[in-house]
Amino acid sequence: MVLAIRLDMGMIETIAAPAITFLSGIAMQHWGYSVTSVALGLCIVAAAIPAVTMRELVTLPKPDGWEDHIRKSGLTKF
């Protein structure tokens, strides 16, 4: 399941990056650099919110606590 999600995210990123670049160029010509820059900045913030609030990432311990975290979570490989 995790592999399928990672593959899907890779496809989304592969398609989204060129599309965003293309649309950014059109937007800059149409609305100007300032408006487009603010809009892209807001998109970046919106995309970062799930990563910043993801419980799995926020609760990840420092390297010296990884072994204990692996043991508690039941992972079989380090």
GUVEXVO-173294 format. One record per atom (N, C-alpha, C, O): residue number from 1; atom name; x, y, z. Coordinates in nm, 3 decimals, decimal comma. Layout:
N
@n = NUM; atom = CA; c1 = X; c2 = Y; c3 = Z
...
END
This chain:
78
@n = 1; atom = N; c1 = 0,083; c2 = -0,119; c3 = 0,000
@n = 1; atom = CA; c1 = 0,000; c2 = 0,000; c3 = 0,000
@n = 1; atom = C; c1 = 0,087; c2 = 0,125; c3 = 0,000
@n = 1; atom = O; c1 = 0,063; c2 = 0,219; c3 = -0,076
@n = 2; atom = N; c1 = 0,188; c2 = 0,126; c3 = 0,086
@n = 2; atom = CA; c1 = 0,277; c2 = 0,242; c3 = 0,093
@n = 2; atom = C; c1 = 0,350; c2 = 0,261; c3 = -0,039
@n = 2; atom = O; c1 = 0,368; c2 = 0,374; c3 = -0,084
@n = 3; atom = N; c1 = 0,392; c2 = 0,152; c3 = -0,101
@n = 3; atom = CA; c1 = 0,460; c2 = 0,161; c3 = -0,231
@n = 3; atom = C; c1 = 0,368; c2 = 0,222; c3 = -0,335
@n = 3; atom = O; c1 = 0,411; c2 = 0,305; c3 = -0,416
@n = 4; atom = N; c1 = 0,242; c2 = 0,183; c3 = -0,334
@n = 4; atom = CA; c1 = 0,147; c2 = 0,238; c3 = -0,431
@n = 4; atom = C; c1 = 0,128; c2 = 0,387; c3 = -0,410
@n = 4; atom = O; c1 = 0,119; c2 = 0,463; c3 = -0,507
@n = 5; atom = N; c1 = 0,122; c2 = 0,430; c3 = -0,286
@n = 5; atom = CA; c1 = 0,108; c2 = 0,573; c3 = -0,256
@n = 5; atom = C; c1 = 0,232; c2 = 0,648; c3 = -0,302
@n = 5; atom = O; c1 = 0,221; c2 = 0,756; c3 = -0,360
@n = 6; atom = N; c1 = 0,350; c2 = 0,592; c3 = -0,278
@n = 6; atom = CA; c1 = 0,473; c2 = 0,658; c3 = -0,320
@n = 6; atom = C; c1 = 0,482; c2 = 0,666; c3 = -0,472
@n = 6; atom = O; c1 = 0,527; c2 = 0,767; c3 = -0,526
@n = 7; atom = N; c1 = 0,439; c2 = 0,561; c3 = -0,541
@n = 7; atom = CA; c1 = 0,440; c2 = 0,564; c3 = -0,687
@n = 7; atom = C; c1 = 0,342; c2 = 0,669; c3 = -0,739
@n = 7; atom = O; c1 = 0,372; c2 = 0,740; c3 = -0,835
@n = 8; atom = N; c1 = 0,225; c2 = 0,677; c3 = -0,677
@n = 8; atom = CA; c1 = 0,128; c2 = 0,779; c3 = -0,717
@n = 8; atom = C; c1 = 0,182; c2 = 0,919; c3 = -0,695
@n = 8; atom = O; c1 = 0,164; c2 = 1,006; c3 = -0,779
@n = 9; atom = N; c1 = 0,248; c2 = 0,942; c3 = -0,583
@n = 9; atom = CA; c1 = 0,305; c2 = 1,073; c3 = -0,556
@n = 9; atom = C; c1 = 0,414; c2 = 1,106; c3 = -0,657
@n = 9; atom = O; c1 = 0,427; c2 = 1,221; c3 = -0,698
@n = 10; atom = N; c1 = 0,490; c2 = 1,007; c3 = -0,697
@n = 10; atom = CA; c1 = 0,593; c2 = 1,029; c3 = -0,798
@n = 10; atom = C; c1 = 0,532; c2 = 1,069; c3 = -0,931
@n = 10; atom = O; c1 = 0,584; c2 = 1,156; c3 = -1,000
@n = 11; atom = N; c1 = 0,421; c2 = 1,005; c3 = -0,968
@n = 11; atom = CA; c1 = 0,352; c2 = 1,040; c3 = -1,092
@n = 11; atom = C; c1 = 0,296; c2 = 1,181; c3 = -1,085
@n = 11; atom = O; c1 = 0,305; c2 = 1,258; c3 = -1,181
@n = 12; atom = N; c1 = 0,238; c2 = 1,215; c3 = -0,971
@n = 12; atom = CA; c1 = 0,183; c2 = 1,350; c3 = -0,954
@n = 12; atom = C; c1 = 0,293; c2 = 1,454; c3 = -0,967
@n = 12; atom = O; c1 = 0,276; c2 = 1,554; c3 = -1,036
@n = 13; atom = N; c1 = 0,406; c2 = 1,430; c3 = -0,901
@n = 13; atom = CA; c1 = 0,517; c2 = 1,525; c3 = -0,908
@n = 13; atom = C; c1 = 0,574; c2 = 1,534; c3 = -1,049
@n = 13; atom = O; c1 = 0,609; c2 = 1,643; c3 = -1,094
@n = 14; atom = N; c1 = 0,581; c2 = 1,422; c3 = -1,119
@n = 14; atom = CA; c1 = 0,635; c2 = 1,421; c3 = -1,255
@n = 14; atom = C; c1 = 0,547; c2 = 1,501; c3 = -1,350
@n = 14; atom = O; c1 = 0,597; c2 = 1,569; c3 = -1,440
@n = 15; atom = N; c1 = 0,418; c2 = 1,493; c3 = -1,330
@n = 15; atom = CA; c1 = 0,325; c2 = 1,566; c3 = -1,416
@n = 15; atom = C; c1 = 0,309; c2 = 1,710; c3 = -1,370
@n = 15; atom = O; c1 = 0,299; c2 = 1,801; c3 = -1,452
@n = 16; atom = N; c1 = 0,306; c2 = 1,732; c3 = -1,239
@n = 16; atom = CA; c1 = 0,276; c2 = 1,864; c3 = -1,186
@n = 16; atom = C; c1 = 0,389; c2 = 1,964; c3 = -1,208
@n = 16; atom = O; c1 = 0,363; c2 = 2,080; c3 = -1,238
@n = 17; atom = N; c1 = 0,513; c2 = 1,922; c3 = -1,195
@n = 17; atom = CA; c1 = 0,624; c2 = 2,017; c3 = -1,206
@n = 17; atom = C; c1 = 0,629; c2 = 2,087; c3 = -1,341
@n = 17; atom = O; c1 = 0,637; c2 = 2,210; c3 = -1,344
@n = 18; atom = N; c1 = 0,625; c2 = 2,016; c3 = -1,453
@n = 18; atom = CA; c1 = 0,625; c2 = 2,088; c3 = -1,581
@n = 18; atom = C; c1 = 0,498; c2 = 2,170; c3 = -1,602
@n = 18; atom = O; c1 = 0,503; c2 = 2,278; c3 = -1,662
@n = 19; atom = N; c1 = 0,384; c2 = 2,120; c3 = -1,555
@n = 19; atom = CA; c1 = 0,259; c2 = 2,194; c3 = -1,571
@n = 19; atom = C; c1 = 0,262; c2 = 2,324; c3 = -1,493
@n = 19; atom = O; c1 = 0,217; c2 = 2,428; c3 = -1,542
@n = 20; atom = N; c1 = 0,314; c2 = 2,319; c3 = -1,371
@n = 20; atom = CA; c1 = 0,323; c2 = 2,440; c3 = -1,289
@n = 20; atom = C; c1 = 0,419; c2 = 2,540; c3 = -1,352
@n = 20; atom = O; c1 = 0,392; c2 = 2,660; c3 = -1,353
@n = 21; atom = N; c1 = 0,530; c2 = 2,493; c3 = -1,404
@n = 21; atom = CA; c1 = 0,625; c2 = 2,582; c3 = -1,470
@n = 21; atom = C; c1 = 0,561; c2 = 2,648; c3 = -1,591
@n = 21; atom = O; c1 = 0,575; c2 = 2,769; c3 = -1,610
@n = 22; atom = N; c1 = 0,492; c2 = 2,571; c3 = -1,672
@n = 22; atom = CA; c1 = 0,425; c2 = 2,625; c3 = -1,791
@n = 22; atom = C; c1 = 0,319; c2 = 2,728; c3 = -1,752
@n = 22; atom = O; c1 = 0,315; c2 = 2,838; c3 = -1,807
@n = 23; atom = N; c1 = 0,234; c2 = 2,692; c3 = -1,656
@n = 23; atom = CA; c1 = 0,128; c2 = 2,783; c3 = -1,614
@n = 23; atom = C; c1 = 0,183; c2 = 2,907; c3 = -1,545
@n = 23; atom = O; c1 = 0,123; c2 = 3,015; c3 = -1,554
@n = 24; atom = N; c1 = 0,295; c2 = 2,893; c3 = -1,476
@n = 24; atom = CA; c1 = 0,359; c2 = 3,009; c3 = -1,413
@n = 24; atom = C; c1 = 0,405; c2 = 3,109; c3 = -1,518
@n = 24; atom = O; c1 = 0,388; c2 = 3,230; c3 = -1,500
@n = 25; atom = N; c1 = 0,462; c2 = 3,060; c3 = -1,625
@n = 25; atom = CA; c1 = 0,505; c2 = 3,149; c3 = -1,733
@n = 25; atom = C; c1 = 0,389; c2 = 3,224; c3 = -1,795
@n = 25; atom = O; c1 = 0,398; c2 = 3,344; c3 = -1,822
@n = 26; atom = N; c1 = 0,279; c2 = 3,153; c3 = -1,817
@n = 26; atom = CA; c1 = 0,160; c2 = 3,218; c3 = -1,873
@n = 26; atom = C; c1 = 0,104; c2 = 3,321; c3 = -1,773
@n = 26; atom = O; c1 = 0,068; c2 = 3,432; c3 = -1,812
@n = 27; atom = N; c1 = 0,098; c2 = 3,284; c3 = -1,646
@n = 27; atom = CA; c1 = 0,046; c2 = 3,375; c3 = -1,544
@n = 27; atom = C; c1 = 0,133; c2 = 3,499; c3 = -1,530
@n = 27; atom = O; c1 = 0,081; c2 = 3,609; c3 = -1,513
@n = 28; atom = N; c1 = 0,264; c2 = 3,482; c3 = -1,538
@n = 28; atom = CA; c1 = 0,354; c2 = 3,599; c3 = -1,528
@n = 28; atom = C; c1 = 0,333; c2 = 3,696; c3 = -1,644
@n = 28; atom = O; c1 = 0,339; c2 = 3,817; c3 = -1,625
@n = 29; atom = N; c1 = 0,309; c2 = 3,643; c3 = -1,761
@n = 29; atom = CA; c1 = 0,282; c2 = 3,731; c3 = -1,875
@n = 29; atom = C; c1 = 0,147; c2 = 3,799; c3 = -1,862
@n = 29; atom = O; c1 = 0,130; c2 = 3,914; c3 = -1,904
@n = 30; atom = N; c1 = 0,050; c2 = 3,729; c3 = -1,805
@n = 30; atom = CA; c1 = -0,085; c2 = 3,783; c3 = -1,798
@n = 30; atom = C; c1 = -0,106; c2 = 3,876; c3 = -1,678
@n = 30; atom = O; c1 = -0,159; c2 = 3,986; c3 = -1,694
@n = 31; atom = N; c1 = -0,065; c2 = 3,833; c3 = -1,558
@n = 31; atom = CA; c1 = -0,091; c2 = 3,909; c3 = -1,436
@n = 31; atom = C; c1 = 0,032; c2 = 3,980; c3 = -1,380
@n = 31; atom = O; c1 = 0,018; c2 = 4,066; c3 = -1,293
@n = 32; atom = N; c1 = 0,149; c2 = 3,948; c3 = -1,426
@n = 32; atom = CA; c1 = 0,270; c2 = 4,012; c3 = -1,375
@n = 32; atom = C; c1 = 0,342; c2 = 3,923; c3 = -1,275
@n = 32; atom = O; c1 = 0,290; c2 = 3,823; c3 = -1,227
@n = 33; atom = N; c1 = 0,464; c2 = 3,965; c3 = -1,245
@n = 33; atom = CA; c1 = 0,550; c2 = 3,884; c3 = -1,158
@n = 33; atom = C; c1 = 0,504; c2 = 3,886; c3 = -1,012
@n = 33; atom = O; c1 = 0,508; c2 = 3,783; c3 = -0,946
@n = 34; atom = N; c1 = 0,462; c2 = 4,001; c3 = -0,962
@n = 34; atom = CA; c1 = 0,426; c2 = 4,011; c3 = -0,820
@n = 34; atom = C; c1 = 0,306; c2 = 3,924; c3 = -0,786
@n = 34; atom = O; c1 = 0,312; c2 = 3,847; c3 = -0,689
@n = 35; atom = N; c1 = 0,200; c2 = 3,934; c3 = -0,862
@n = 35; atom = CA; c1 = 0,079; c2 = 3,856; c3 = -0,833
@n = 35; atom = C; c1 = 0,108; c2 = 3,707; c3 = -0,847
@n = 35; atom = O; c1 = 0,064; c2 = 3,627; c3 = -0,764
@n = 36; atom = N; c1 = 0,180; c2 = 3,670; c3 = -0,951
@n = 36; atom = CA; c1 = 0,211; c2 = 3,529; c3 = -0,973
@n = 36; atom = C; c1 = 0,302; c2 = 3,475; c3 = -0,862
@n = 36; atom = O; c1 = 0,284; c2 = 3,362; c3 = -0,817
@n = 37; atom = N; c1 = 0,397; c2 = 3,555; c3 = -0,819
@n = 37; atom = CA; c1 = 0,488; c2 = 3,511; c3 = -0,712
@n = 37; atom = C; c1 = 0,412; c2 = 3,489; c3 = -0,581
@n = 37; atom = O; c1 = 0,437; c2 = 3,391; c3 = -0,511
@n = 38; atom = N; c1 = 0,321; c2 = 3,579; c3 = -0,549
@n = 38; atom = CA; c1 = 0,242; c2 = 3,563; c3 = -0,427
@n = 38; atom = C; c1 = 0,154; c2 = 3,438; c3 = -0,438
@n = 38; atom = O; c1 = 0,143; c2 = 3,361; c3 = -0,342
@n = 39; atom = N; c1 = 0,092; c2 = 3,418; c3 = -0,553
@n = 39; atom = CA; c1 = 0,007; c2 = 3,301; c3 = -0,573
@n = 39; atom = C; c1 = 0,087; c2 = 3,172; c3 = -0,560
@n = 39; atom = O; c1 = 0,042; c2 = 3,077; c3 = -0,496
@n = 40; atom = N; c1 = 0,206; c2 = 3,168; c3 = -0,621
@n = 40; atom = CA; c1 = 0,289; c2 = 3,048; c3 = -0,609
@n = 40; atom = C; c1 = 0,339; c2 = 3,027; c3 = -0,466
@n = 40; atom = O; c1 = 0,348; c2 = 2,913; c3 = -0,419
@n = 41; atom = N; c1 = 0,370; c2 = 3,136; c3 = -0,398
@n = 41; atom = CA; c1 = 0,410; c2 = 3,125; c3 = -0,257
@n = 41; atom = C; c1 = 0,300; c2 = 3,065; c3 = -0,172
@n = 41; atom = O; c1 = 0,326; c2 = 2,982; c3 = -0,085
@n = 42; atom = N; c1 = 0,176; c2 = 3,108; c3 = -0,196
@n = 42; atom = CA; c1 = 0,063; c2 = 3,052; c3 = -0,122
@n = 42; atom = C; c1 = 0,042; c2 = 2,905; c3 = -0,154
@n = 42; atom = O; c1 = 0,005; c2 = 2,826; c3 = -0,067
@n = 43; atom = N; c1 = 0,066; c2 = 2,868; c3 = -0,279
@n = 43; atom = CA; c1 = 0,056; c2 = 2,726; c3 = -0,316
@n = 43; atom = C; c1 = 0,162; c2 = 2,643; c3 = -0,245
@n = 43; atom = O; c1 = 0,135; c2 = 2,531; c3 = -0,202
@n = 44; atom = N; c1 = 0,282; c2 = 2,696; c3 = -0,234
@n = 44; atom = CA; c1 = 0,390; c2 = 2,624; c3 = -0,166
@n = 44; atom = C; c1 = 0,356; c2 = 2,607; c3 = -0,018
@n = 44; atom = O; c1 = 0,377; c2 = 2,500; c3 = 0,038
@n = 45; atom = N; c1 = 0,305; c2 = 2,712; c3 = 0,045
@n = 45; atom = CA; c1 = 0,266; c2 = 2,703; c3 = 0,186
@n = 45; atom = C; c1 = 0,154; c2 = 2,599; c3 = 0,203
@n = 45; atom = O; c1 = 0,158; c2 = 2,518; c3 = 0,295
@n = 46; atom = N; c1 = 0,056; c2 = 2,603; c3 = 0,113
@n = 46; atom = CA; c1 = -0,054; c2 = 2,505; c3 = 0,122
@n = 46; atom = C; c1 = -0,004; c2 = 2,362; c3 = 0,103
@n = 46; atom = O; c1 = -0,055; c2 = 2,270; c3 = 0,167
@n = 47; atom = N; c1 = 0,094; c2 = 2,343; c3 = 0,017
@n = 47; atom = CA; c1 = 0,148; c2 = 2,209; c3 = -0,005
@n = 47; atom = C; c1 = 0,235; c2 = 2,163; c3 = 0,113
@n = 47; atom = O; c1 = 0,248; c2 = 2,043; c3 = 0,136
@n = 48; atom = N; c1 = 0,294; c2 = 2,258; c3 = 0,186
@n = 48; atom = CA; c1 = 0,381; c2 = 2,222; c3 = 0,298
@n = 48; atom = C; c1 = 0,304; c2 = 2,191; c3 = 0,426
@n = 48; atom = O; c1 = 0,356; c2 = 2,122; c3 = 0,514
@n = 49; atom = N; c1 = 0,183; c2 = 2,239; c3 = 0,436
@n = 49; atom = CA; c1 = 0,105; c2 = 2,220; c3 = 0,560
@n = 49; atom = C; c1 = 0,089; c2 = 2,072; c3 = 0,595
@n = 49; atom = O; c1 = 0,109; c2 = 2,037; c3 = 0,712
@n = 50; atom = N; c1 = 0,052; c2 = 1,983; c3 = 0,502
@n = 50; atom = CA; c1 = 0,041; c2 = 1,842; c3 = 0,541
@n = 50; atom = C; c1 = 0,173; c2 = 1,782; c3 = 0,591
@n = 50; atom = O; c1 = 0,172; c2 = 1,700; c3 = 0,683
@n = 51; atom = N; c1 = 0,285; c2 = 1,821; c3 = 0,533
@n = 51; atom = CA; c1 = 0,413; c2 = 1,767; c3 = 0,577
@n = 51; atom = C; c1 = 0,449; c2 = 1,817; c3 = 0,717
@n = 51; atom = O; c1 = 0,505; c2 = 1,741; c3 = 0,797
@n = 52; atom = N; c1 = 0,418; c2 = 1,942; c3 = 0,746
@n = 52; atom = CA; c1 = 0,451; c2 = 1,999; c3 = 0,876
@n = 52; atom = C; c1 = 0,361; c2 = 1,944; c3 = 0,986
@n = 52; atom = O; c1 = 0,403; c2 = 1,932; c3 = 1,101
@n = 53; atom = N; c1 = 0,239; c2 = 1,910; c3 = 0,951
@n = 53; atom = CA; c1 = 0,145; c2 = 1,862; c3 = 1,052
@n = 53; atom = C; c1 = 0,133; c2 = 1,709; c3 = 1,055
@n = 53; atom = O; c1 = 0,057; c2 = 1,656; c3 = 1,136
@n = 54; atom = N; c1 = 0,207; c2 = 1,639; c3 = 0,970
@n = 54; atom = CA; c1 = 0,199; c2 = 1,493; c3 = 0,968
@n = 54; atom = C; c1 = 0,255; c2 = 1,437; c3 = 1,099
@n = 54; atom = O; c1 = 0,371; c2 = 1,460; c3 = 1,133
@n = 55; atom = N; c1 = 0,172; c2 = 1,365; c3 = 1,170
@n = 55; atom = CA; c1 = 0,212; c2 = 1,314; c3 = 1,303
@n = 55; atom = C; c1 = 0,334; c2 = 1,224; c3 = 1,297
@n = 55; atom = O; c1 = 0,418; c2 = 1,228; c3 = 1,387
@n = 56; atom = N; c1 = 0,345; c2 = 1,144; c3 = 1,192
@n = 56; atom = CA; c1 = 0,459; c2 = 1,054; c3 = 1,180
@n = 56; atom = C; c1 = 0,591; c2 = 1,130; c3 = 1,170
@n = 56; atom = O; c1 = 0,692; c2 = 1,084; c3 = 1,222
@n = 57; atom = N; c1 = 0,590; c2 = 1,244; c3 = 1,105
@n = 57; atom = CA; c1 = 0,712; c2 = 1,322; c3 = 1,092
@n = 57; atom = C; c1 = 0,740; c2 = 1,406; c3 = 1,216
@n = 57; atom = O; c1 = 0,855; c2 = 1,420; c3 = 1,258
@n = 58; atom = N; c1 = 0,635; c2 = 1,461; c3 = 1,275
@n = 58; atom = CA; c1 = 0,653; c2 = 1,547; c3 = 1,391
@n = 58; atom = C; c1 = 0,704; c2 = 1,469; c3 = 1,511
@n = 58; atom = O; c1 = 0,783; c2 = 1,521; c3 = 1,589
@n = 59; atom = N; c1 = 0,660; c2 = 1,344; c3 = 1,525
@n = 59; atom = CA; c1 = 0,699; c2 = 1,264; c3 = 1,641
@n = 59; atom = C; c1 = 0,824; c2 = 1,179; c3 = 1,616
@n = 59; atom = O; c1 = 0,863; c2 = 1,101; c3 = 1,703
@n = 60; atom = N; c1 = 0,886; c2 = 1,193; c3 = 1,501
@n = 60; atom = CA; c1 = 1,007; c2 = 1,116; c3 = 1,471
@n = 60; atom = C; c1 = 1,118; c2 = 1,157; c3 = 1,567
@n = 60; atom = O; c1 = 1,150; c2 = 1,275; c3 = 1,578
@n = 61; atom = N; c1 = 1,178; c2 = 1,059; c3 = 1,635
@n = 61; atom = CA; c1 = 1,280; c2 = 1,093; c3 = 1,734
@n = 61; atom = C; c1 = 1,414; c2 = 1,129; c3 = 1,668
@n = 61; atom = O; c1 = 1,433; c2 = 1,111; c3 = 1,548
@n = 62; atom = N; c1 = 1,503; c2 = 1,179; c3 = 1,751
@n = 62; atom = CA; c1 = 1,640; c2 = 1,206; c3 = 1,705
@n = 62; atom = C; c1 = 1,710; c2 = 1,072; c3 = 1,679
@n = 62; atom = O; c1 = 1,664; c2 = 0,968; c3 = 1,726
@n = 63; atom = N; c1 = 1,822; c2 = 1,073; c3 = 1,605
@n = 63; atom = CA; c1 = 1,888; c2 = 0,947; c3 = 1,569
@n = 63; atom = C; c1 = 1,917; c2 = 0,853; c3 = 1,686
@n = 63; atom = O; c1 = 1,911; c2 = 0,731; c3 = 1,670
@n = 64; atom = N; c1 = 1,947; c2 = 0,908; c3 = 1,802
@n = 64; atom = CA; c1 = 1,978; c2 = 0,818; c3 = 1,914
@n = 64; atom = C; c1 = 1,853; c2 = 0,746; c3 = 1,967
@n = 64; atom = O; c1 = 1,867; c2 = 0,651; c3 = 2,045
@n = 65; atom = N; c1 = 1,734; c2 = 0,787; c3 = 1,928
@n = 65; atom = CA; c1 = 1,612; c2 = 0,721; c3 = 1,972
@n = 65; atom = C; c1 = 1,546; c2 = 0,635; c3 = 1,866
@n = 65; atom = O; c1 = 1,436; c2 = 0,584; c3 = 1,887
@n = 66; atom = N; c1 = 1,612; c2 = 0,617; c3 = 1,751
@n = 66; atom = CA; c1 = 1,554; c2 = 0,542; c3 = 1,641
@n = 66; atom = C; c1 = 1,532; c2 = 0,395; c3 = 1,675
@n = 66; atom = O; c1 = 1,427; c2 = 0,339; c3 = 1,642
@n = 67; atom = N; c1 = 1,627; c2 = 0,331; c3 = 1,741
@n = 67; atom = CA; c1 = 1,612; c2 = 0,189; c3 = 1,773
@n = 67; atom = C; c1 = 1,493; c2 = 0,165; c3 = 1,863
@n = 67; atom = O; c1 = 1,418; c2 = 0,070; c3 = 1,842
@n = 68; atom = N; c1 = 1,475; c2 = 0,250; c3 = 1,964
@n = 68; atom = CA; c1 = 1,361; c2 = 0,236; c3 = 2,053
@n = 68; atom = C; c1 = 1,230; c2 = 0,262; c3 = 1,978
@n = 68; atom = O; c1 = 1,131; c2 = 0,193; c3 = 2,002
@n = 69; atom = N; c1 = 1,230; c2 = 0,359; c3 = 1,889
@n = 69; atom = CA; c1 = 1,112; c2 = 0,390; c3 = 1,808
@n = 69; atom = C; c1 = 1,075; c2 = 0,272; c3 = 1,718
@n = 69; atom = O; c1 = 0,958; c2 = 0,239; c3 = 1,703
@n = 70; atom = N; c1 = 1,176; c2 = 0,208; c3 = 1,657
@n = 70; atom = CA; c1 = 1,153; c2 = 0,093; c3 = 1,572
@n = 70; atom = C; c1 = 1,095; c2 = -0,023; c3 = 1,654
@n = 70; atom = O; c1 = 1,003; c2 = -0,091; c3 = 1,610
@n = 71; atom = N; c1 = 1,150; c2 = -0,043; c3 = 1,771
@n = 71; atom = CA; c1 = 1,100; c2 = -0,150; c3 = 1,859
@n = 71; atom = C; c1 = 0,955; c2 = -0,124; c3 = 1,899
@n = 71; atom = O; c1 = 0,874; c2 = -0,216; c3 = 1,897
@n = 72; atom = N; c1 = 0,922; c2 = 0,000; c3 = 1,936
@n = 72; atom = CA; c1 = 0,787; c2 = 0,033; c3 = 1,979
@n = 72; atom = C; c1 = 0,686; c2 = 0,024; c3 = 1,865
@n = 72; atom = O; c1 = 0,571; c2 = -0,015; c3 = 1,886
@n = 73; atom = N; c1 = 0,728; c2 = 0,062; c3 = 1,745
@n = 73; atom = CA; c1 = 0,635; c2 = 0,064; c3 = 1,632
@n = 73; atom = C; c1 = 0,621; c2 = -0,073; c3 = 1,565
@n = 73; atom = O; c1 = 0,533; c2 = -0,091; c3 = 1,482
@n = 74; atom = N; c1 = 0,706; c2 = -0,167; c3 = 1,601
@n = 74; atom = CA; c1 = 0,696; c2 = -0,302; c3 = 1,547
@n = 74; atom = C; c1 = 0,755; c2 = -0,319; c3 = 1,408
@n = 74; atom = O; c1 = 0,722; c2 = -0,415; c3 = 1,339
@n = 75; atom = N; c1 = 0,840; c2 = -0,229; c3 = 1,367
@n = 75; atom = CA; c1 = 0,907; c2 = -0,243; c3 = 1,238
@n = 75; atom = C; c1 = 1,005; c2 = -0,359; c3 = 1,245
@n = 75; atom = O; c1 = 1,067; c2 = -0,382; c3 = 1,349
@n = 76; atom = N; c1 = 1,020; c2 = -0,431; c3 = 1,136
@n = 76; atom = CA; c1 = 1,107; c2 = -0,547; c3 = 1,137
@n = 76; atom = C; c1 = 1,247; c2 = -0,517; c3 = 1,084
@n = 76; atom = O; c1 = 1,340; c2 = -0,593; c3 = 1,110
@n = 77; atom = N; c1 = 1,263; c2 = -0,408; c3 = 1,009
@n = 77; atom = CA; c1 = 1,394; c2 = -0,375; c3 = 0,954
@n = 77; atom = C; c1 = 1,435; c2 = -0,235; c3 = 0,998
@n = 77; atom = O; c1 = 1,351; c2 = -0,147; c3 = 1,016
@n = 78; atom = N; c1 = 1,564; c2 = -0,218; c3 = 1,017
@n = 78; atom = CA; c1 = 1,618; c2 = -0,087; c3 = 1,057
@n = 78; atom = C; c1 = 1,681; c2 = -0,023; c3 = 0,938
@n = 78; atom = O; c1 = 1,733; c2 = 0,088; c3 = 0,948
END
